[in-house]
Amino acid sequence: MCQNCKKPYYITTAIAYTSGKPHIGNTYEAVLADSIARYKRAKGYDVFFQTGTDEHGQKIELKAAEAQVTPKEFVDQISGEIKTIWDLMDTSYDKFIRTTDEYHEKQVQKIFKKLYDQGDIYKGYYEGLYCTPCESFFTESQLVDGKCPDCGREVQPAKEEAYFFKMSKYADRLIEHINQHPEFIQPVARKNEMMNNFLLPGLQDLCVSRTSFTWGIPVSFDPKHVTYVWLDALTNYITGIGYDCDGDSTEQFNKFWPADLHLIGKDIIRFHTIYWPIFLMALDLPLPKQIFGHPWLLQGDGKMSKSKGNVLYADTLVDFFGVDAVRYFVLHEMPFDNDGVISWELMVERMNSDLANILGNLVNRTISMTNKYFGGTVTNTGVSQPVDDDLKATVLEAVKKADEKMDKLRVADAITEIFNIFRRSNKYIDETAPWTLAKDEANKDRLAQVLYNLTEAITIGASLLESFMPRTSEKILAQLNTEKRQLDEMNEFGKYPSGNQVTEKPEILFARMDMKEVMEKVEAMNAACAAEDQPEEELNVIDIEAKPEITYDDFAKLQFQVGEIIACEEVPKSKKLLCSKVRVGSQVKQIVSGIKAHYTPEQMVGKKVMVVVNLKPAKLAGVLSEGMLLCAEDAEGNLSLMTPEKDMPAGAEIC
């Protein structure tokens, strides 16, 4: 098919944040997008697959300072590391964009100015609760148990001059678009969440600039402001293919926009399905055709966390299992709309059962029998029996079903359909018993046909497998001495060239692994990593991210006193909150704290605690809180109330 005749297909991943090395859960998204891009190419589409890195923001500025390098030096290193991992995993991206690219930065400045000039952006002051890791402001009502609704971390009061985008101006138009295009947000549960939790209750104007840090794209007409991360990061989807807001966009942009698919993690669905479409509406650009918020890939013992020591990285897994085995696992184990689980034990189990036994053993047996009985020559003799019909029907049906699943982005289900070809082929070997046929010369043509049918089935299965396990597909087809079968050529069974010669020495595709040996190596590796991270003198310490320095005057505004808890009860319908009555001097304050997992109400009563008493009262889960109890938190998230060393009277000043 000529290139100009192909239908364009533009797919993107979220750009990876350059705060650190991506774990296997982050890497999953790039592999998932790659499998879809490869499959679309196989269907004859002119695919453009874009990924990249998000490199601005306060968190980057802080991490660079900790590392004693400039922010640009920091992101250069991390972006390079991310790109190396994407390459290791055979992701066939066409563009790796960085938000520090000169073209992107210039376009972001022009976009900001355009939106300001047309009245969509205005200047004001922002006062709210800010989550530094998420770089997001929240209202009190949006918090969950007083913490960031996205990451669960503490938020801090913040006030600064800022520019705002008038989100409400476009909200009704976006609601109408979502209602008229049910395929726009997938899975459906994500769409319902966005509509019910954000759009229908009413949108607040969005802060789109910051002045409290400098590592960002300056606002061209007010350079003390830098562009807020989401207006910067989201526009990569159009700047990466040549958008120019002055009307001088490239042919590539005109060809590929609107995007066919934005593939993102479910945790950033709000930014992509609310902020991004509204930005596009303001720029008078068509909206992407579909946004898919995929689930998370979790460790067997919960969400990956460095403090838990359970973070898995793609390059580590590749060292143990190989690239395609890791690709198979992360793609096959992820349901369409529920979180998937990854663990060393599951990886070994899949390696042995699916890859070594079902696939590898099938290919090896088929080639070995062809060499043993026919000197490696595969011949279509036409000696058919009814058992052949079921094999052929299963193979051709699997092709159709895999295609249907991929059209619905059900990648794991598509892989299952492909492996049904290999499972059915193994069963076919048991049914036809080639070793028995070989004992009688009269069955020679029948034996040849059995091996031909197996070779043909494997050829089709391996060709389908290329989108998901490209190296394995290539190895199988090379051993069968044939080329990848195109999708439009898989509508009939029997196209493998009769008389073709398979390899003399089949390669073992996947070797079985001993669970005990693997786990011993894992334990040794974890112990070595822990030793590297451990200081020479073993200290029971925790390092946390430094907050900006404050003056003595700032500190003096806080009032700390000793309090005595005289009553305590659980907050109804809350999993985390306790409500305490705390005597501070002659007053009794009501304080709500997220410590239910660590203390019972009975344990709280009678304790002398340290209290911040002059916080502005706020409601948590509908209950008024008039201060804060001070706690210490360890690396596992365990909390301990801070109590005075000596018995001090309630109300004593902490100074």
N, C-alpha and C positions, 0 to 999 in steps of 0.2 A: 504494500500500500504506500503511495507517495506521501511524503511528510506533510505537504499542504492539504492533503485530503483527510488526514487524521483529525478526529475530534479532540480538541484540547481538554486537558484535565489538570487542574491545579490543586495540589494537596500541600498542606503545611502542618508542621508540629508547632507547639508552643516553643518559643525560644528559651533555652535553658539558662537559668540565672547563674551568674558566674561567682557565686559565693563559696563554692567548693566543688570537689570532685563528685560527679553524679553517681548515685548508687544504682543498683539493677532496676529498681522501680522507675527511676527517671529514664534509664536506658530503654526500658520496655516501650515507651512511647515512640522513640525513634525507630525501633525494630518493627513495631506495629504499622507505622506510617510507611515504612519501606516495603512491607509485604503487600500493602494495598497499592502502592505505586507500581511495584513490579507486576502485580496482577493486571492492573489497568493497561500497562504497556503490552502485556501478553494478549490483551483483548483488542489491541490495535489503536489505543489512545495515544495522543501526543502529550505525554505526561511532563509536568514541571513540578518537582518535589523540592520544597524549601524547608530548611531548618536553620538553626543558628544559636546565637547567644545574646542574652539580655545583660547589659554591662554597666548600667548606671544605677545610682541610688545611694541612700544614706548607709545602708548595710555594707555596700562595697567600700565606701569611704572609710568606715570604721575598721573593716577587716584589713584594708590596705595599711592603715595606720598601725594596727597590731603587728602586721608583718614587716613594718618599717620600709615599705616601698610606696611608690606613687600608685594611685588608683589605676592608671593606664598599665603600669608594669604588672599589677596584680591581675587585671582582667586579661591581659595578653597571655599570661601563664595559664590561667584557668580555662580560658576559651580554647587554647591549644590542646589542653588535656581533654576537654569535652570532644573536640573534633577528632582527636586520636581514638577515643573510645567509639565514636560513631563509625569511624573508618574500620576499626577492628571488627565491629559487628556487621560489616558488609552493607551498610545503609547506602543506597544508591542515590543520594540527594543530588540535585542539580545546582543548588545554591546554598551556601552556608553564609548567612548574613550575620554581621555583628552590628550592634547598635552604636558602636563607636566608628563605623564606616562613615567617611566624609559625606557621601551622597545622602545617606540616611539622616545624618544630623542636620544638613542643610534643609532637607525637605520637612523635617519636623518643625524647624523654625518657621518655615514658610506656612505650614499648615496652622501652627499656633496663631500667626499673624492674620491669616485669612479668617479664621474663626473669630478672632477678636474684632477684626474690622467689620464683620457682618453681624456683630452683636451677640454671638453665641457664648463668648467668653467675656467676663467682667472682673473688675478688681474689687477685693474686699478683705475681710479678716476671717480667719478660721480659728474657732475655738472648739476643741473636741478631745476625744480620747484616741490616742495614736498608738498603733502597734508597729514597732520598728522592724521586726523580721518581715512582716507582710507589707510594710510601707503603706499602711492604710489607716484612714481616720474612720471612727465609728461613733454613732450616737450611743447614749447609755442604753436605750431600748434595744439596740442591735447586739449588745454584749450577751454572752452566755455565761451565767454565774459570775458576772463581773469581769470576764476575760474576753480576749479576741475570739469572735465567732468562727474564724477561719483556722487558727492554729492553736487556740487554747492558752496562749501566753498572756502575761500581764500587759495591760495598756497603761499609758501615762497621759495625764492632761497636757495639752499642747495648745498654744495660741500663736499665730503668726499671720503676717500679711500674705495674701495669696490671691491668685486668679481662680475663678470658678467657671465651670461650664454649666449652662442652663439645661440640665437633663430633662426636666419636666416638660420643656417645650416640645420634645419629640416622643414622650412616653406613650401617648395615645396612638401615634402612628406605628410605634414598635409593637404595641399590644395587638393592633389590627394585623400587622404583618405576621406575627406568630400564630394568630388564630387562622389566618388564611393559608399558612404554609406549615402544616403539621409536621413536615419532615425537617423543618429548620433546626430545631433543637432535639438531639437524640442522646440517650434514650428518653422516652416520654417522661419518666420520673424527674429528669433534670428540668424539662420544660415546666412541669407543674410546680416544681420548687421555685423557679425564677418568677413565674407568674404570681403565685400565692404569697411568696415571702418578700418580694421586692417591687414588682411592677404594679400590681393591683393596689397595695397599700399606699402607693405614691412615692415617687423618686425625689430625693433631695439633690440639690445642685452639687456637682462634683468638684473637689479641689484639684486643679490641674497644674499648680506650680508650688515650689517650696523655696524658702529663703534660709532655712536652718542648716543647710549643707550646700556644698558647691559642686559635687561630682554629678553633673548632669548636663543636659543641653541648655545653654542659656536662652532665655527669652530675648529675642533680637532687639526689641524696643525697650526692654527693662531688664538689663543683664544681671541685676542682683537676684533675680528669680531664675530658677532652673525648672525645666519642664518636668512635671510629675511623671513618675515611672510608667504609668499605664498609657498615657497619651503618647509617650515616647515608644514603648515596647510594642504596643498593638499595631502601630502604623507600619511595622516592618513587613507586614503581609502585602502592603501595596508598594512601599518604597523598594523592596527587594526585587520587584519585577518592573521598576522604572516609572512609577507614578510621579507626576509633577503637577502640583496644584495650580500652576500658572497655565495649564492647558497644553504643556509640551511633553506629555507622557510618551513612552516608547511604544513601538509596535508590539513588543512583548506584553506590556501591560494591557493594551487594547485586546490582545489575543486571549490572555488567560484570566483577566478579571471579569466577573466575580469568581472568587475561589469556589471550587467544587466542594472542598472539605477542609475545615479547620479541625485538626485532631488535637485535643487538649485533655489535661487531667481534670477530674471532676471538681477539684478544689479551686480552680480558677474559672469555672463555668460562668460565674456572675460577670466577670470582666469582659468575657468574650460574647456573651449573649445579651448584655445590656449596654455596657459602655461602648463597646466596639461598633455594634450596629448603629447606635445613635451618632457616634463620630462620623460614620460613613454617610448617614442621612444628612448631617450638616454639611458634608463635603459634596453632596449631591451625587453620590456614587451608589451603585447597586449593592445590595447586601450579599454576603456569601450564601451559597446554596444550602450548606449544611454545617452545623457545628456539633461535633460528637464529643461528649464528656466521658472519657473512658474511666473505668474504676481503677483502684490502686492495686499494686502488687505488694503484698505484705509478707513479712517474715513469719515463719511458723509460730513464733511466740509474740506476735504483735507487730505494730508499725515500727519500721526500721529507725533506730536511734543510736547515735554514737555513744551516748551515755550507757546504753544497754549492751554495747559491744556486739550488736547483731546486724550491723550493716554489711550487706553483700555488694560487691562491685563486679561489673561485667568482666574485667580483665582477670580477676581472681577466678571466677567461675570458668572462664575460657581455658585457663591453665589446667584446670581439673578435667573438663569435659569436652572442650573444643567449641568452636564458634557455632556450628549448626545445632549442636545439642542444646546449647543455651538458647538459641533462637527458638528452637522447637518448644522448649519448656515454657518460656515466657509467653509465647503466643498460644500454646495449647491449653495452658492452665488458667487462662484469664476468661471468666465468663463475660457475657455481653454487658451486663449491668450490675454485677456484684464483684466485690473485691476477690482477687485470687491470692493464693498462698504459695510461697516458695520456701523450700528448706533443703538442706543437703540430703536428707533422707529421701525426699520426694524426687530430687534430681537423679540420685542413684537408681531409684526404683524405675523411673521412666527410661533411663539409659538402658537398663537391663531388659525391661519388658517390651517397650515400644521400639526403641531404636536398634538394640542389638538383636533381639529375638524376632520381632514381627517383621522389621524392614531388613536389617543387615543379613540375618540368616536366610531370608527368602532369596535375596539377590545372590548370595554366595552359593546356596544349594542349586539354584536354577542354572547358573553359569557352570558350576562344577559338573552337574549331570550332563549338560550339553557337551562339555569337553570329554567326559568319560564315555558317553555312548555314541557321540557323532563327531568327535574330533573338533568340537567348537562350532560346527555349522548348524544354523537354525533354519529349518525347512517347513514350509506350509504345505502339508501333504493333502489336506482336505478330508482326512479321516475323522469324521466328527461323531460325537455321541451326545446324548441329552445333557450330561453333566456339564458339557462345554457351554451350553446355552445360558445356564444360570451364572457362570463366571462372566460371560460377555455382558449379560444384562446388568449384573452388579457393577461392572466397570463403567459402562456407559451411563448408568443411572447416577453413579458417584460423580461423574463429570458434571452432569446437569445440576445435581444438588450442591456441589461445591461452588458452582457459578452462582446459584441462587443465594447461597449463604454470603458470598463475597459482595454481592450487590446490596446486601443488608448490613454489611460491615461485621458480620458474625464470623470473624476470622478463626476462632477456636473451633467452631462447628464445621467450617470448611476443611480444616486440617483433619478433623475426625472422619469426614467423608473420604478424603484421600487415603487415609490409613485403612478404611474399610476395603479398599482395593487390595491392599497388601494382606489384610486378614483373610479376605476371601481367597486370595491366591494361595496362601498357606494351607487353607482348608482343601483347596483343589488338589494340591499335592497329595494330601492324605487320601482323598477320594479316588484319585487315579493311580496312585502307587507306582510311579515310574520304575522303581527298582524291581517290581514284580513283572511289569511289561517287558523289561529288558531281558528277562530270562527266556523269552520265547521269540525267535526270529520272526515269526508270523505277525508279531505285534509291533514290528519296527516302525512302520509308518504311523501307527497310532501313538507310539512313544514320541516320535518326532513332532506330531501335532500337539501333544500335551506340552512339550517344552516350548514349542512356538507360541502357544496360547499364554503360557506363563511369561515369556519374554515380551509379548505384546502388552499384557496387562501391566507389567513392571514399567515398560516404556511410557505408557500413558500416565501411570501413577507418578513416576519420576519427573515427567514433564510438568504435571500439575504442581509438584512439590517445589519447583524452582523459585516461586515467589516467596516461599517461607524458609527453605533450606537450600540456598543456591549452590553451595559447594557440594553438598551431597547429591543433588540432582545432576550436577555436571559429572561427578564421579561415576554414578550409576550409568548414565547414558554413554559415557566413554567406555565403560566395561562392556556394554552391550553393542558397542561400535555403531551407534546411531546418533542422530541429532534430536534436539528437543522438538517434540510434536506441538504444533501450534493449536490453540484452543479450537479454532474453527475446523481443525482436522481431526478432532476427537469425537466426531459424531458417528463414527463407524469403527468396528473392531477388525483388525487384520491388515494394517498398513505397514507393519514392520517388513522390510525387504526379505523375501524368502531367499535362502542361500547365503545370508550374511554370516559373518564369522565373529563370535564373541571373543573376549580376551582369554588368553591361555591361563593366566594366573589372576583370579579374582582377588581384589583387595578387600580386607576386612574393614567394613565401613565404621562399625562401632564395636568396641571390645567390651565385654561384660566387666563389671567392676565389683569388687568385694566391699560390702558395706562397712565391715569392721575396719579394713585398711583405710578406706576413705575417711571415716570419722576420726581415726587416729591421726591422720595427716592434718585434718581440720583443727583438731585440738592442739597439735604442735604448732600450726600456723598461728592460731589465736594466741597461744602462750607467747610466741616470739613477738607478735605485734604488741601485746600487753607489756612485754619487757622493754620494747623500744620506747613506748610511751611513758614508762615509769621513770621518775627521777632516780638518780643514784641512791639517794636516801629516800626510803619509802615514806612518804608523808601523806597523811589523810587530809588532803586539800582539794578544793574545787576552784578552777579559774572560770570566771564568767565574763561576758562581754562588758567592757567598760562603758559607762554612760558619760555624756559630756560633763566637763567640770562645772561646778557651781561656786558662787562666791559665798562668803560667810553670811552676807545679808540674805541670800537665798535660803541657806540652812536655818537661819534664825527665825524664819517665818513658820517653821514647823514646831509644833508643841507636843512633846513626849511626856507622858506621865505613867505612873504605876496605877493599874486598875485591879479591882477584885471582882471576879465573876460570881455573881450571887444567884443567877438563874440561867438556864440554857435549854433550848428546845430545837428540834429539827424544823427546817422551813418546809412547809407542805409542798409536795410535787417537785422537790429539788433533790437531786442525787448527791449534791456536794455541800449544801449550805447548812450552817447552824446559826441560830439567832441567840446571842448572849445579852443578858442584862449585866452591865459592868459599872461598879461603883467607882467613881473617880472623884476623890474629895467628897463633898456633900451632894454631888450630882450622881444620877444614874443614867448612863447612856446605853442605847440599844445598838449593838454592832453585829452585822452579818458577816460571816467568814466562810470561805470555801474549804473547811477542814473536817467535814463530816467523815471522810474516809480514814481519818487519823485519830479522831477523838469522839467518844460518845458524849451526849449531854451530861451524863452523870460524872464523867471524868473531868469535865470542864468546871463544874461548880466548885468554888473554893480556891481556885488557882489565882495567884497573883501574876499579872501579865503586864507586858509593856504595850502602851496604847498611843497611837497618833490621834489626838483628841480634836484637832482643829481642821479636819477635812470637811469640805462642804458636804452636807447630808445628801445621800443618793439612795435610790431604790434598787435593790437587787432582788430579782424574782418577785417583784411587787411588795417587798418588805423594806421599810426605811432603815438605813444604816447610818449611824452618826459618828463613825470613826473607823479605825483599822487596828486589828491586833497584829503585832509584829511576830513573824515566824521565820525560821531558817529552813531551807530546802536543800536536800542532798541530791546527788546525781541521779538517783532513782525516782525522784519526785516525792520522797517522804518529807513530811512537814513536822517541825517541832516548835511549839510556842516558846517565845523568848520570855524568860522569867528572871526576876532579880535574884542575885546570888544570896543576898541577905534578906531577912524579913523586913520589908519596907511598908509603911502605911499606904493605903489607897489614896492616890492623889500626889504622892511624892514626885517631884519633877525629875525627869531623866535628862541629864545635861552632860 
